[in-house]
Amino acid sequence: MNQPPSVLFVCVKNAGKSQMAAGLMRKLAGDTVQVHSAGTKPGDALNELSTQVLAEAGVDISGEKPKLIDPQLVRNVDVVVTLGREAHVEPVPGTRFENWDTDEPSERGVDGIERMRLVRDDIATRVAELYNRLNGHSG
């Protein structure tokens, strides 16, 4: 039987955006996609607002912890997605790399929970598009 497609979401701290993307993909894809997340310089804990706005969308990431990126995992997954402008992962042959230059509402003066909801919605749209591509649907 074929392995399901696999994706690794990466941001710097693995405390917000990459955790949000992973949680949203898990909810959308169930067991049809293997989902991982990691950080290039992981923080100590999840971003509380990220956890809160995902809970509003029916996604519970409260049990997750920031993790350091594993070079072996980068080689093993089908797609590596970096979120934002700061996280960088060295490309490896055979793995597809994407960068999502995610919405940053703070640049428009939007902060707090409202900022995080906009970030969540931007990531959710991108996750749905990636899910469709991984499963061969045009999107």
Secondary structure as GFF3:
##gff-version 3
##sequence-region A 1 139
A	DSSP	beta_strand	6	11	.	.	.	ID=ss1
A	DSSP	alpha_helix	17	29	.	.	.	ID=ss2
A	DSSP	three_ten_helix	30	32	.	.	.	ID=ss3
A	DSSP	beta_strand	34	39	.	.	.	ID=ss4
A	DSSP	alpha_helix	48	56	.	.	.	ID=ss5
A	DSSP	alpha_helix	71	76	.	.	.	ID=ss6
A	DSSP	beta_strand	79	83	.	.	.	ID=ss7
A	DSSP	beta_strand	96	100	.	.	.	ID=ss8
A	DSSP	three_ten_helix	105	108	.	.	.	ID=ss9
A	DSSP	alpha_helix	112	134	.	.	.	ID=ss10
###
